[in-house]
Amino acid sequence: MAKIINLDTVKEEKQADLFANDMVSKALNTDLILSTGGLSMVLGYVDNIVYFSGDVEEGEHRRVNVCDSSQVIRAASSQLYTYSHDGGPLRLVFDGDYFYDLYLNSIACAETLGRMTALLDNELRLNYAKTQVHSLEFRISILKGISEEE
């Protein structure tokens, strides 16, 4: 017995697959580069940077590594972070699980630390705005693609 195939349906399914693959590719290949100039200036007052991840298997210990400033800049250029300072190192947290403890050198006094945090606050606000605009642009491109498909 012969099977009847609706060629229009096959064509629509192929177009939908191509559209979905294109959207995934655009999402994964983002060209958004966040500002890191302020963070770079802060890193100029740092003697040591310790990196550790909270993303470990149950029962395993965290691995603590010393890293250089280029690793921090690489991370900050592609994703948002938060920071905190409680009198010890200045802690940057990425994705809630990746920590960079910045050990400030002896030149960094309370006044300098205040300027550093103001600089980081401004840069983080700018980067948050950039990610929001980028997200909206991506949503618009999806909507345009959907409307073109119809």
DSSP file (Angstrom, degrees, kcal/mol; ACC not computed):
  #  RESIDUE AA STRUCTURE BP1 BP2  ACC     N-H-->O    O-->H-N    N-H-->O    O-->H-N    TCO  KAPPA ALPHA  PHI   PSI    X-CA   Y-CA   Z-CA
    1    1 A M              0   0    0      0, 0.0     2,-0.2     0, 0.0     0, 0.0   0.000 360.0 360.0 360.0 135.5    0.0    0.0    0.0
    2    2 A A        -     0   0    0      1,-0.0     2,-0.5     0, 0.0     0, 0.0  -0.497 360.0-133.6 -80.8 145.5    1.4    3.4   -1.0
    3    3 A K        -     0   0    0     -2,-0.2     2,-0.5     2,-0.0    -1,-0.0  -0.857  14.3-139.6-100.8 131.9    1.9    6.1    1.7
    4    4 A I        -     0   0    0     -2,-0.5     2,-0.5     2,-0.0     0, 0.0  -0.806  18.1-166.9 -95.0 126.2    0.6    9.6    0.8
    5    5 A I        -     0   0    0     -2,-0.5     2,-0.9     4,-0.0     3,-0.1  -0.948  18.6-136.9-115.6 128.0    3.0   12.4    1.9
    6    6 A N     >  -     0   0    0     -2,-0.5     4,-1.8     1,-0.2     3,-0.2  -0.747  13.4-162.1 -83.2 110.0    1.9   16.0    2.0
    7    7 A L  H  > S+     0   0    0     -2,-0.9     4,-2.4     1,-0.2    -1,-0.2   0.806  87.6  58.6 -66.4 -30.4    4.8   17.9    0.5
    8    8 A D  H  > S+     0   0    0      2,-0.2     4,-2.4     1,-0.2    -1,-0.2   0.911 106.4  48.5 -64.4 -41.2    3.6   21.2    1.9
    9    9 A T  H  > S+     0   0    0     -3,-0.2     4,-2.4     2,-0.2    -2,-0.2   0.909 111.4  49.4 -65.2 -42.6    3.8   19.8    5.4
   10   10 A V  H  X S+     0   0    0     -4,-1.8     4,-2.2     2,-0.2    -2,-0.2   0.911 111.5  49.5 -62.1 -43.2    7.3   18.4    4.8
   11   11 A K  H  X S+     0   0    0     -4,-2.4     4,-2.3     1,-0.2    -2,-0.2   0.917 111.3  49.0 -63.1 -43.6    8.4   21.7    3.4
   12   12 A E  H  X S+     0   0    0     -4,-2.4     4,-2.5     1,-0.2    -2,-0.2   0.893 110.4  51.0 -63.3 -40.7    7.0   23.6    6.5
   13   13 A E  H  X S+     0   0    0     -4,-2.4     4,-2.3     2,-0.2    -1,-0.2   0.900 110.3  49.1 -64.8 -40.4    8.7   21.1    8.9
   14   14 A K  H  X S+     0   0    0     -4,-2.2     4,-2.5     2,-0.2    -2,-0.2   0.911 111.6  49.0 -65.1 -41.9   12.0   21.7    7.2
   15   15 A Q  H  X S+     0   0    0     -4,-2.3     4,-2.6     2,-0.2    -2,-0.2   0.901 111.0  50.5 -64.1 -40.2   11.6   25.5    7.3
   16   16 A A  H  X S+     0   0    0     -4,-2.5     4,-2.6     2,-0.2    -2,-0.2   0.906 110.7  49.4 -63.7 -41.4   10.7   25.2   11.0
   17   17 A D  H  X S+     0   0    0     -4,-2.3     4,-2.6     2,-0.2    -2,-0.2   0.923 111.8  48.0 -63.3 -44.4   13.8   23.1   11.7
   18   18 A L  H  X S+     0   0    0     -4,-2.5     4,-2.3     2,-0.2    -2,-0.2   0.912 112.6  49.2 -61.9 -43.0   16.0   25.6    9.8
   19   19 A F  H  X S+     0   0    0     -4,-2.6     4,-2.3     2,-0.2    -2,-0.2   0.929 112.1  47.8 -62.3 -46.4   14.5   28.5   11.7
   20   20 A A  H  X S+     0   0    0     -4,-2.6     4,-2.4     1,-0.2     5,-0.2   0.920 112.4  49.0 -62.5 -44.3   15.0   26.7   15.1
   21   21 A N  H  X S+     0   0    0     -4,-2.6     4,-2.3     1,-0.2    -1,-0.2   0.889 110.7  51.3 -62.5 -38.8   18.6   25.8   14.3
   22   22 A D  H  X S+     0   0    0     -4,-2.3     4,-2.3     2,-0.2    -2,-0.2   0.908 110.7  48.1 -64.2 -42.8   19.2   29.4   13.2
   23   23 A M  H  X S+     0   0    0     -4,-2.3     4,-2.3     2,-0.2    -2,-0.2   0.897 112.0  48.8 -66.5 -40.9   17.8   30.8   16.5
   24   24 A V  H  X S+     0   0    0     -4,-2.4     4,-2.4     2,-0.2     5,-0.2   0.917 111.1  51.0 -64.3 -42.2   19.8   28.4   18.6
   25   25 A S  H  X S+     0   0    0     -4,-2.3     4,-1.9     1,-0.2    -2,-0.2   0.913 110.8  48.1 -61.1 -43.1   22.9   29.3   16.6
   26   26 A K  H  < S+     0   0    0     -4,-2.3    -1,-0.2     1,-0.2    -2,-0.2   0.890 111.9  50.1 -64.6 -38.9   22.3   33.0   17.2
   27   27 A A  H >< S+     0   0    0     -4,-2.3     3,-0.5     1,-0.2    -2,-0.2   0.889 115.5  42.1 -66.8 -39.0   21.7   32.4   20.9
   28   28 A L  H 3< S+     0   0    0     -4,-2.4     2,-0.3     1,-0.2    -1,-0.2   0.764 112.3  54.0 -80.8 -25.5   24.9   30.4   21.3
   29   29 A N  T 3< S+     0   0    0     -4,-1.9    -1,-0.2    -5,-0.2     2,-0.1  -0.350  75.0 164.5-106.9  52.0   27.1   32.7   19.2
   30   30 A T    <   -     0   0    0     -3,-0.5    -3,-0.1    -2,-0.3    -4,-0.0  -0.420  29.3-158.8 -70.2 142.5   26.4   35.9   20.9
   31   31 A D        +     0   0    0     -2,-0.1     2,-0.5     2,-0.0    -1,-0.1   0.159  46.4 132.3-106.4  17.9   28.8   38.7   20.2
   32   32 A L        -     0   0    0     46,-0.1     2,-0.5    99,-0.0    -2,-0.1  -0.580  34.4-172.3 -74.1 121.6   28.0   40.7   23.3
   33   33 A I        -     0   0    0     -2,-0.5    45,-0.2    97,-0.0     2,-0.1  -0.974  14.1-142.8-117.4 121.2   31.1   41.8   25.1
   34   34 A L        -     0   0    0     43,-2.8     2,-0.2    -2,-0.5    45,-0.0  -0.431  26.2 -95.5 -83.2 155.9   30.7   43.4   28.5
   35   35 A S        +     0   0    0     88,-0.2    -1,-0.1     1,-0.1    92,-0.1  -0.455  42.7 166.3 -70.5 138.1   32.7   46.4   29.8
   36   36 A T     >  +     0   0    0     -2,-0.2     4,-2.7     2,-0.1     5,-0.2   0.253  43.4 106.4-134.8   9.6   35.6   45.4   32.0
   37   37 A G  H  > S+     0   0    0      1,-0.2     4,-1.8     2,-0.2     5,-0.1   0.907  84.6  46.6 -60.8 -43.4   37.6   48.7   32.2
   38   38 A G  H  > S+     0   0    0      2,-0.2     4,-2.1     1,-0.2    -1,-0.2   0.922 113.2  48.7 -64.6 -44.1   36.6   49.4   35.7
   39   39 A L  H  > S+     0   0    0      1,-0.2     4,-2.6     2,-0.2    -2,-0.2   0.890 108.0  55.7 -62.6 -38.8   37.3   45.9   36.8
   40   40 A S  H  X S+     0   0    0     -4,-2.7     4,-0.8     1,-0.2    -1,-0.2   0.899 107.0  49.7 -59.5 -40.5   40.7   46.1   35.1
   41   41 A M  H >< S+     0   0    0     -4,-1.8     3,-0.8     1,-0.2     4,-0.3   0.915 110.5  49.9 -65.0 -42.1   41.5   49.2   37.2
   42   42 A V  H >< S+     0   0    0     -4,-2.1     3,-2.2     1,-0.2    -2,-0.2   0.906 104.3  58.9 -61.3 -41.5   40.5   47.4   40.4
   43   43 A L  H >< S+     0   0    0     -4,-2.6     3,-1.5     1,-0.3    -1,-0.2   0.723  90.7  71.4 -63.1 -20.0   42.7   44.4   39.4
   44   44 A G  T << S+     0   0    0     -3,-0.8    -1,-0.3    -4,-0.8    -2,-0.2   0.681  97.7  50.2 -66.8 -17.1   45.6   46.8   39.4
   45   45 A Y  T <  S+     0   0    0     -3,-2.2    60,-3.3    -4,-0.3     2,-0.4   0.160  92.2 103.0-103.6  16.4   45.3   46.9   43.2
   46   46 A V  E <   -A  104   0A   0     -3,-1.5    58,-0.3    58,-0.3     3,-0.1  -0.858  42.8-178.0-109.3 132.7   45.3   43.1   43.6
   47   47 A D  E    S+     0   0A   0     56,-3.0     2,-0.3    -2,-0.4    57,-0.2   0.860  74.7  12.6 -88.7 -43.6   48.2   41.0   44.8
   48   48 A N  E     -A  103   0A   0     55,-1.2    55,-3.0    20,-0.0     2,-0.4  -0.976  57.3-157.8-138.2 148.7   46.5   37.6   44.5
   49   49 A I  E     -AB 102  67A   0     18,-0.5    18,-2.3    -2,-0.3     2,-0.5  -0.994   9.8-165.9-126.8 125.5   43.4   36.1   43.0
   50   50 A V  E     -AB 101  66A   0     51,-2.3    51,-3.1    -2,-0.4     2,-0.4  -0.949   6.4-163.4-113.3 129.3   42.0   32.8   44.3
   51   51 A Y  E     +AB 100  65A   0     14,-3.8    14,-3.0    -2,-0.5     2,-0.3  -0.903  15.5 161.0-112.7 137.2   39.4   31.0   42.2
   52   52 A F  E     -AB  99  64A   0     47,-2.2    47,-3.1    -2,-0.4     2,-0.4  -0.988  25.8-137.5-151.2 156.5   37.0   28.2   43.4
   53   53 A S  E     -A   98   0A   0     10,-0.6    10,-0.3    -2,-0.3    45,-0.2  -0.904   7.4-158.8-115.8 139.2   33.8   26.7   42.3
   54   54 A G  S    S+     0   0    0     43,-4.1     2,-1.6    -2,-0.4    44,-0.1   0.458  73.4  98.3 -87.8  -2.5   30.9   25.7   44.4
   55   55 A D        +     0   0    0     42,-0.5     2,-0.3     2,-0.0    -1,-0.1  -0.606  54.3 132.1 -90.2  78.0   29.8   23.3   41.6
   56   56 A V        -     0   0    0     -2,-1.6     3,-0.1     4,-0.1     6,-0.1  -0.878  61.0 -95.5-126.4 159.3   31.1   20.1   43.0
   57   57 A E    >   -     0   0    0     -2,-0.3     3,-2.2     1,-0.1    -1,-0.0  -0.387  56.6 -85.1 -68.9 150.2   29.7   16.6   43.5
   58   58 A E  T 3  S+     0   0    0      1,-0.3    -1,-0.1    -2,-0.1     3,-0.1  -0.327 117.1  19.9 -58.2 133.5   28.3   15.8   46.9
   59   59 A G  T 3  S+     0   0    0      1,-0.3     2,-0.3    -3,-0.1    -1,-0.3   0.302 101.4 111.4  88.7  -9.3   31.1   14.6   49.2
   60   60 A E    <   -     0   0    0     -3,-2.2    -1,-0.3     1,-0.0     2,-0.2  -0.680  65.9-121.3 -97.6 153.8   33.8   16.1   47.1
   61   61 A H        -     0   0    0     -2,-0.3    -4,-0.1    -3,-0.1     2,-0.1  -0.618  29.1-104.0 -91.5 151.0   35.9   19.1   48.2
   62   62 A R        -     0   0    0     -2,-0.2     2,-0.6    -6,-0.1    -8,-0.1  -0.428  30.3-128.3 -67.8 145.5   36.2   22.3   46.3
   63   63 A R        -     0   0    0    -10,-0.3   -10,-0.6    -2,-0.1     2,-0.5  -0.872  20.4-156.9 -96.7 127.6   39.3   22.9   44.3
   64   64 A V  E     -B   52   0A   0     -2,-0.6     2,-0.4   -12,-0.2   -12,-0.2  -0.905  15.2-179.6-107.0 128.9   41.0   26.2   45.1
   65   65 A N  E     -B   51   0A   0    -14,-3.0   -14,-3.8    -2,-0.5     2,-0.4  -0.964  27.9-130.4-130.1 144.5   43.3   27.6   42.5
   66   66 A V  E     +B   50   0A   0     -2,-0.4     2,-0.3   -16,-0.2   -16,-0.2  -0.791  38.4 176.5 -86.0 135.0   45.4   30.7   42.2
   67   67 A C  E     -B   49   0A   0    -18,-2.3   -18,-0.5    -2,-0.4     2,-0.2  -0.824  25.3-112.0-133.2 173.6   44.7   32.5   38.9
   68   68 A D    >>  -     0   0    0     -2,-0.3     3,-1.1   -20,-0.1     4,-0.9  -0.589  35.6-100.7-104.8 171.3   45.7   35.6   37.1
   69   69 A S  H 3> S+     0   0    0      1,-0.3     4,-2.5    -2,-0.2     5,-0.2   0.763 114.2  68.6 -64.0 -26.7   43.7   38.7   36.2
   70   70 A S  H 3> S+     0   0    0      1,-0.2     4,-2.4     2,-0.2    -1,-0.3   0.855  97.2  53.5 -63.7 -32.7   43.2   37.6   32.6
   71   71 A Q  H <> S+     0   0    0     -3,-1.1     4,-2.0     2,-0.2    -1,-0.2   0.902 110.2  47.0 -66.6 -40.3   40.9   34.8   33.7
   72   72 A V  H  X S+     0   0    0     -4,-0.9     4,-2.7     2,-0.2    -2,-0.2   0.919 113.0  48.8 -66.1 -44.2   38.8   37.2   35.7
   73   73 A I  H  X S+     0   0    0     -4,-2.5     4,-1.8     2,-0.2    -2,-0.2   0.906 109.3  53.0 -63.1 -42.2   38.6   39.6   32.8
   74   74 A R  H  < S+     0   0    0     -4,-2.4     4,-0.4    -5,-0.2    -1,-0.2   0.926 112.7  44.5 -58.8 -45.4   37.6   36.8   30.4
   75   75 A A  H >X S+     0   0    0     -4,-2.0     3,-1.2     1,-0.2     4,-1.1   0.930 114.5  48.4 -64.8 -45.4   34.8   35.7   32.7
   76   76 A A  H 3< S+     0   0    0     -4,-2.7    -1,-0.2     1,-0.3    -2,-0.2   0.714 102.1  63.6 -71.3 -20.9   33.6   39.3   33.3
   77   77 A S  T 3< S+     0   0    0     -4,-1.8   -43,-2.8    -5,-0.2    -1,-0.3   0.647 115.0  30.2 -78.1 -12.4   33.6   40.1   29.6
   78   78 A S  T <4 S+     0   0    0     -3,-1.2     2,-0.3    -4,-0.4    -2,-0.2   0.515 121.5  33.1-123.5  -7.3   30.9   37.6   28.8
   79   79 A Q  S  < S-     0   0    0     -4,-1.1    -1,-0.2   -45,-0.0     2,-0.1  -0.998  74.0-109.2-151.3 153.3   28.8   37.3   32.0
   80   80 A L        -     0   0    0     -2,-0.3    15,-0.5    -3,-0.1     2,-0.3  -0.382  35.6-176.5 -76.2 157.7   27.4   39.4   34.8
   81   81 A Y  E     -C   94   0A   0     13,-0.2     2,-0.3    -2,-0.1    13,-0.2  -0.923  18.9-134.2-144.2 168.4   28.7   39.0   38.4
   82   82 A T  E     -C   93   0A   0     11,-2.2    11,-2.8    -2,-0.3     2,-0.3  -0.821  19.9-156.6-117.5 165.4   28.0   40.3   41.8
   83   83 A Y  E     -C   92   0A   0     -2,-0.3     2,-0.3     9,-0.2     9,-0.2  -0.971  10.0-177.6-140.4 158.3   30.6   41.4   44.3
   84   84 A S  E     -C   91   0A   0      7,-2.0     7,-2.8    -2,-0.3     2,-0.3  -0.984   8.9-163.5-149.6 157.3   30.9   41.8   48.1
   85   85 A H  E     +C   90   0A   0     -2,-0.3     5,-0.1     5,-0.2    -2,-0.0  -0.933  13.9 168.4-146.0 120.0   33.5   43.0   50.6
   86   86 A D  S    S-     0   0    0      3,-0.5     4,-0.1    -2,-0.3    -1,-0.0   0.031  76.6 -73.8-119.2  25.6   33.3   42.2   54.3
   87   87 A G  S    S+     0   0    0      1,-0.3     3,-0.1     2,-0.1    -2,-0.0   0.114 118.2  73.8 103.2 -20.5   36.8   43.4   55.3
   88   88 A G  S    S-     0   0    0      1,-0.4    -1,-0.3    15,-0.0    16,-0.2   0.218 102.0 -23.3 -95.1-139.2   38.6   40.4   53.8
   89   89 A P        -     0   0    0      0, 0.0     2,-0.6     0, 0.0    -3,-0.5  -0.324  69.5-105.6 -69.7 157.1   39.1   39.8   50.1
   90   90 A L  E     -CD  85 102A   0     12,-2.5    12,-3.3    -5,-0.1     2,-0.5  -0.766  42.7-149.0 -80.1 118.9   36.9   41.5   47.5
   91   91 A R  E     -CD  84 101A   0     -7,-2.8    -7,-2.0    -2,-0.6     2,-0.4  -0.827  14.5-167.1-103.5 126.5   34.7   38.6   46.3
   92   92 A L  E     -CD  83 100A   0      8,-2.8     8,-2.5    -2,-0.5     2,-0.5  -0.909   8.7-162.9-103.9 136.4   33.3   38.3   42.8
   93   93 A V  E     -CD  82  99A   0    -11,-2.8   -11,-2.2    -2,-0.4     2,-0.4  -0.982   4.3-168.1-126.5 123.9   30.6   35.7   42.2
   94   94 A F  E >> S-CD  81  98A   0      4,-3.0     4,-2.3    -2,-0.5     3,-1.4  -0.927  74.9 -12.0-109.8 131.9   29.6   34.5   38.7
   95   95 A D  T 34 S-     0   0    0    -15,-0.5    -1,-0.2    -2,-0.4   -14,-0.1   0.676 111.2 -81.4  54.9  20.7   26.5   32.4   38.2
   96   96 A G  T 34 S+     0   0    0      2,-0.2    -1,-0.3     1,-0.1     3,-0.1   0.359 128.8  61.7  73.7  -8.4   26.2   31.9   42.0
   97   97 A D  T <4 S+     0   0    0     -3,-1.4   -43,-4.1     1,-0.1     2,-0.6   0.506  82.4  74.9-127.4  -9.6   28.8   29.1   41.9
   98   98 A Y  E  <  -AD  53  94A   0     -4,-2.3    -4,-3.0   -45,-0.2     2,-0.4  -0.939  61.3-169.6-117.6 118.4   32.1   30.5   40.7
   99   99 A F  E     -AD  52  93A   0    -47,-3.1   -47,-2.2    -2,-0.6     2,-0.5  -0.857  15.5-172.3-115.3 137.9   34.0   32.6   43.1
  100  100 A Y  E     -AD  51  92A   0     -8,-2.5    -8,-2.8    -2,-0.4     2,-0.7  -0.980  11.3-159.2-124.7 116.6   37.0   34.9   42.6
  101  101 A D  E     -AD  50  91A   0    -51,-3.1   -51,-2.3    -2,-0.5     2,-0.7  -0.871   7.8-156.5 -97.0 118.3   38.5   36.3   45.8
  102  102 A L  E     -AD  49  90A   0    -12,-3.3   -12,-2.5    -2,-0.7     2,-0.9  -0.852   2.5-153.8 -98.7 114.5   40.6   39.3   45.1
  103  103 A Y  E     -A   48   0A   0    -55,-3.0   -56,-3.0    -2,-0.7   -55,-1.2  -0.788  18.4-141.4 -91.0 108.6   43.3   40.0   47.7
  104  104 A L  E     -A   46   0A   0     -2,-0.9   -58,-0.3   -58,-0.3   -61,-0.1  -0.359  13.7-119.2 -72.6 147.4   43.9   43.7   47.6
  105  105 A N    >   -     0   0    0    -60,-3.3     3,-1.2     1,-0.1    -1,-0.1  -0.219  33.7 -95.2 -79.3 175.7   47.5   45.0   48.1
  106  106 A S  T 3  S+     0   0    0      1,-0.3    -1,-0.1    -2,-0.0    -2,-0.1   0.648 118.2  68.7 -70.3 -15.4   48.5   47.3   50.9
  107  107 A I  T 3  S+     0   0    0    -62,-0.1     2,-1.0     1,-0.1    -1,-0.3   0.789  77.6  92.2 -71.9 -27.5   48.1   50.4   48.7
  108  108 A A    <   +     0   0    0     -3,-1.2     2,-0.1   -63,-0.2    -1,-0.1  -0.570  59.5 176.8 -75.6 101.5   44.3   49.9   48.7
  109  109 A C     >  -     0   0    0     -2,-1.0     4,-2.7     1,-0.0     5,-0.2  -0.325  48.4 -88.2 -94.0-178.9   43.0   52.0   51.6
  110  110 A A  H  > S+     0   0    0      1,-0.2     4,-2.1     2,-0.2     5,-0.1   0.881 128.6  50.3 -60.1 -40.2   39.4   52.6   52.7
  111  111 A E  H  > S+     0   0    0      2,-0.2     4,-1.8     1,-0.2    -1,-0.2   0.918 111.7  47.6 -65.6 -42.5   39.0   55.6   50.4
  112  112 A T  H  > S+     0   0    0      1,-0.2     4,-2.5     2,-0.2    -2,-0.2   0.904 110.0  53.0 -64.1 -41.3   40.4   53.6   47.4
  113  113 A L  H  X S+     0   0    0     -4,-2.7     4,-2.6     1,-0.2    -1,-0.2   0.890 106.3  53.6 -62.2 -39.4   38.1   50.7   48.2
  114  114 A G  H  X S+     0   0    0     -4,-2.1     4,-1.9     1,-0.2    -1,-0.2   0.900 110.5  46.7 -60.8 -41.1   35.1   53.1   48.2
  115  115 A R  H  X S+     0   0    0     -4,-1.8     4,-2.4     2,-0.2    -2,-0.2   0.883 110.7  53.2 -68.1 -38.3   36.2   54.3   44.7
  116  116 A M  H  X S+     0   0    0     -4,-2.5     4,-2.8     2,-0.2    -2,-0.2   0.938 109.7  46.7 -62.4 -46.4   36.6   50.8   43.5
  117  117 A T  H  X S+     0   0    0     -4,-2.6     4,-2.7     1,-0.2    -1,-0.2   0.880 111.7  51.2 -66.5 -36.3   33.2   49.7   44.6
  118  118 A A  H  X S+     0   0    0     -4,-1.9     4,-2.3    -5,-0.2    -1,-0.2   0.906 111.3  49.0 -64.0 -40.3   31.6   52.8   43.0
  119  119 A L  H  X S+     0   0    0     -4,-2.4     4,-2.4     2,-0.2    -2,-0.2   0.926 112.8  46.4 -63.3 -46.2   33.5   52.0   39.8
  120  120 A L  H  X S+     0   0    0     -4,-2.8     4,-2.8     2,-0.2     5,-0.2   0.906 110.5  53.8 -64.1 -41.1   32.3   48.4   39.9
  121  121 A D  H  X S+     0   0    0     -4,-2.7     4,-2.2     1,-0.2    -2,-0.2   0.936 111.4  45.1 -58.2 -47.3   28.7   49.5   40.6
  122  122 A N  H  X S+     0   0    0     -4,-2.3     4,-2.3     1,-0.2    -1,-0.2   0.916 114.3  48.1 -64.0 -43.5   28.7   51.8   37.6
  123  123 A E  H  X S+     0   0    0     -4,-2.4     4,-2.7     1,-0.2   -88,-0.2   0.898 111.1  50.7 -65.7 -39.7   30.2   49.2   35.3
  124  124 A L  H  X S+     0   0    0     -4,-2.8     4,-2.5     2,-0.2    -1,-0.2   0.889 109.6  50.8 -66.4 -38.4   27.8   46.5   36.5
  125  125 A R  H  X S+     0   0    0     -4,-2.2     4,-2.2    -5,-0.2    -2,-0.2   0.927 111.9  47.9 -62.4 -44.2   24.8   48.8   35.9
  126  126 A L  H  X S+     0   0    0     -4,-2.3     4,-2.3     1,-0.2    -2,-0.2   0.934 113.2  47.2 -60.5 -47.0   26.1   49.5   32.4
  127  127 A N  H  X S+     0   0    0     -4,-2.7     4,-2.3     2,-0.2    -2,-0.2   0.870 109.5  53.3 -66.1 -36.8   26.7   45.8   31.7
  128  128 A Y  H  X S+     0   0    0     -4,-2.5     4,-2.1     2,-0.2    -1,-0.2   0.932 109.8  48.7 -62.3 -44.2   23.2   44.9   33.0
  129  129 A A  H  X S+     0   0    0     -4,-2.2     4,-2.5     1,-0.2    -2,-0.2   0.904 109.6  52.8 -61.7 -41.2   21.7   47.5   30.6
  130  130 A K  H  X S+     0   0    0     -4,-2.3     4,-2.6     1,-0.2    -1,-0.2   0.913 109.3  48.5 -60.0 -43.1   23.7   46.0   27.8
  131  131 A T  H  X S+     0   0    0     -4,-2.3     4,-2.4     2,-0.2    -1,-0.2   0.873 110.6  51.5 -67.3 -35.5   22.5   42.5   28.5
  132  132 A Q  H  X S+     0   0    0     -4,-2.1     4,-2.3     2,-0.2    -2,-0.2   0.931 112.0  45.7 -65.4 -45.0   18.9   43.8   28.6
  133  133 A V  H  X S+     0   0    0     -4,-2.5     4,-2.6     2,-0.2    -2,-0.2   0.920 113.3  50.3 -62.9 -43.8   19.2   45.5   25.2
  134  134 A H  H  X S+     0   0    0     -4,-2.6     4,-2.3     1,-0.2    -1,-0.2   0.908 109.8  50.7 -61.5 -42.1   20.9   42.4   23.8
  135  135 A S  H  X S+     0   0    0     -4,-2.4     4,-2.4     2,-0.2    -1,-0.2   0.911 110.9  48.4 -62.6 -43.3   18.1   40.2   25.1
  136  136 A L  H  X S+     0   0    0     -4,-2.3     4,-2.6     2,-0.2    -2,-0.2   0.911 110.3  51.4 -63.7 -42.0   15.5   42.5   23.5
  137  137 A E  H  X S+     0   0    0     -4,-2.6     4,-2.1     1,-0.2    -2,-0.2   0.894 110.4  49.5 -61.6 -39.1   17.3   42.5   20.2
  138  138 A F  H  X S+     0   0    0     -4,-2.3     4,-1.9     2,-0.2    -2,-0.2   0.919 110.7  49.2 -66.4 -42.9   17.4   38.8   20.3
  139  139 A R  H  X S+     0   0    0     -4,-2.4     4,-2.6     1,-0.2    -2,-0.2   0.901 110.1  51.7 -62.7 -40.3   13.7   38.5   21.0
  140  140 A I  H  X S+     0   0    0     -4,-2.6     4,-2.7     1,-0.2    -1,-0.2   0.910 107.9  51.7 -62.4 -42.0   12.9   41.0   18.2
  141  141 A S  H  X S+     0   0    0     -4,-2.1     4,-2.2     2,-0.2    -1,-0.2   0.874 109.9  50.0 -63.9 -35.2   15.0   38.8   15.8
  142  142 A I  H  X S+     0   0    0     -4,-1.9     4,-2.5     2,-0.2    -2,-0.2   0.944 111.6  47.7 -65.9 -46.7   13.0   35.8   16.9
  143  143 A L  H  X S+     0   0    0     -4,-2.6     4,-2.6     1,-0.2    -2,-0.2   0.891 111.5  50.5 -62.2 -39.4    9.7   37.6   16.3
  144  144 A K  H  X S+     0   0    0     -4,-2.7     4,-2.2     2,-0.2    -1,-0.2   0.919 110.6  50.0 -62.8 -42.9   10.8   38.8   12.9
  145  145 A G  H  X S+     0   0    0     -4,-2.2     4,-1.5     1,-0.2    -2,-0.2   0.891 111.7  47.9 -62.6 -39.1   11.8   35.3   12.0
  146  146 A I  H  X S+     0   0    0     -4,-2.5     4,-1.2     2,-0.2    -2,-0.2   0.920 111.7  49.2 -67.3 -43.2    8.4   34.0   13.1
  147  147 A S  H  < S+     0   0    0     -4,-2.6    -2,-0.2     1,-0.2    -1,-0.2   0.851 110.2  51.6 -66.7 -32.6    6.5   36.7   11.2
  148  148 A E  H  < S+     0   0    0     -4,-2.2    -1,-0.2     1,-0.2    -2,-0.2   0.828 106.0  55.6 -70.2 -30.9    8.6   36.0    8.0
  149  149 A E  H  <        0   0    0     -4,-1.5    -1,-0.2     1,-0.2    -2,-0.2   0.792 360.0 360.0 -70.6 -27.6    7.7   32.3    8.4
  150  150 A E     <        0   0    0     -4,-1.2    -1,-0.2    -5,-0.1    -2,-0.2   0.483 360.0 360.0 -79.9 360.0    4.0   33.1    8.3
